[in-house]
Amino acid sequence: MTELLKAFRWVVVGRPGCGYCDKAKDLLNKNEIPFTYLDLTEYPDLAVFLKASSMETVPQVFANGSNVGGFRETKEVIQVHGGVV
């Protein structure tokens, strides 16, 4: 699973109907940061990986394969670093 997350610079992991997932995607789009969205309903192994890693809430945002956190943490990183991680 980590290879999948490292394959893209920015990754948002979420599920349908998640308001904060939508906010995270909107935030990245607004800041013109390209990202890949992975829907947990399409990647069940990813859901198992996140749960085993104690990341049970969505969204989970990754930059260069490292977990940034949820929407709030992603917003902080973008404000401080301008999306360059």
Contacts in CASP RR format, 6 or more apart in sequence:
PFRMAT RR
TARGET T0000
AUTHOR 0000-0000-0000
METHOD contacts of the structure
MODEL  1
MTELLKAFRWVVVGRPGCGYCDKAKDLLNKNEIPFTYLDLTEYPDLAVFL
KASSMETVPQVFANGSNVGGFRETKEVIQVHGGVV
1 45 0 8 1.000
1 46 0 8 1.000
1 49 0 8 1.000
2 49 0 8 1.000
2 65 0 8 1.000
4 38 0 8 1.000
4 43 0 8 1.000
4 46 0 8 1.000
5 11 0 8 1.000
5 62 0 8 1.000
5 65 0 8 1.000
6 64 0 8 1.000
6 65 0 8 1.000
8 35 0 8 1.000
8 36 0 8 1.000
9 34 0 8 1.000
9 35 0 8 1.000
9 63 0 8 1.000
9 64 0 8 1.000
10 28 0 8 1.000
10 33 0 8 1.000
10 34 0 8 1.000
10 35 0 8 1.000
10 36 0 8 1.000
10 61 0 8 1.000
10 62 0 8 1.000
10 63 0 8 1.000
11 35 0 8 1.000
11 36 0 8 1.000
11 37 0 8 1.000
11 38 0 8 1.000
11 61 0 8 1.000
11 62 0 8 1.000
11 63 0 8 1.000
11 65 0 8 1.000
12 21 0 8 1.000
12 24 0 8 1.000
12 25 0 8 1.000
12 28 0 8 1.000
12 35 0 8 1.000
12 36 0 8 1.000
12 37 0 8 1.000
12 38 0 8 1.000
12 59 0 8 1.000
12 60 0 8 1.000
12 61 0 8 1.000
13 37 0 8 1.000
13 38 0 8 1.000
13 40 0 8 1.000
13 43 0 8 1.000
13 46 0 8 1.000
13 50 0 8 1.000
13 58 0 8 1.000
13 59 0 8 1.000
13 60 0 8 1.000
13 61 0 8 1.000
13 62 0 8 1.000
14 21 0 8 1.000
14 37 0 8 1.000
14 38 0 8 1.000
14 39 0 8 1.000
14 40 0 8 1.000
14 58 0 8 1.000
14 59 0 8 1.000
14 60 0 8 1.000
15 21 0 8 1.000
15 39 0 8 1.000
15 40 0 8 1.000
15 41 0 8 1.000
15 58 0 8 1.000
16 39 0 8 1.000
16 41 0 8 1.000
18 58 0 8 1.000
18 59 0 8 1.000
20 58 0 8 1.000
20 59 0 8 1.000
20 70 0 8 1.000
20 71 0 8 1.000
21 58 0 8 1.000
21 59 0 8 1.000
21 71 0 8 1.000
23 71 0 8 1.000
24 59 0 8 1.000
24 61 0 8 1.000
24 70 0 8 1.000
24 71 0 8 1.000
24 74 0 8 1.000
25 35 0 8 1.000
25 37 0 8 1.000
27 71 0 8 1.000
27 74 0 8 1.000
27 75 0 8 1.000
27 78 0 8 1.000
28 34 0 8 1.000
28 35 0 8 1.000
28 74 0 8 1.000
28 78 0 8 1.000
31 78 0 8 1.000
31 82 0 8 1.000
31 83 0 8 1.000
33 78 0 8 1.000
33 83 0 8 1.000
38 46 0 8 1.000
40 46 0 8 1.000
40 47 0 8 1.000
40 50 0 8 1.000
40 58 0 8 1.000
50 56 0 8 1.000
50 60 0 8 1.000
53 67 0 8 1.000
55 67 0 8 1.000
55 69 0 8 1.000
57 70 0 8 1.000
58 70 0 8 1.000
59 69 0 8 1.000
59 70 0 8 1.000
59 71 0 8 1.000
59 74 0 8 1.000
60 67 0 8 1.000
60 69 0 8 1.000
60 70 0 8 1.000
61 67 0 8 1.000
61 68 0 8 1.000
61 69 0 8 1.000
61 70 0 8 1.000
61 71 0 8 1.000
61 73 0 8 1.000
61 74 0 8 1.000
62 68 0 8 1.000
63 77 0 8 1.000
63 83 0 8 1.000
63 85 0 8 1.000
64 85 0 8 1.000
66 85 0 8 1.000
68 74 0 8 1.000
68 77 0 8 1.000
68 85 0 8 1.000
77 83 0 8 1.000
77 85 0 8 1.000
END
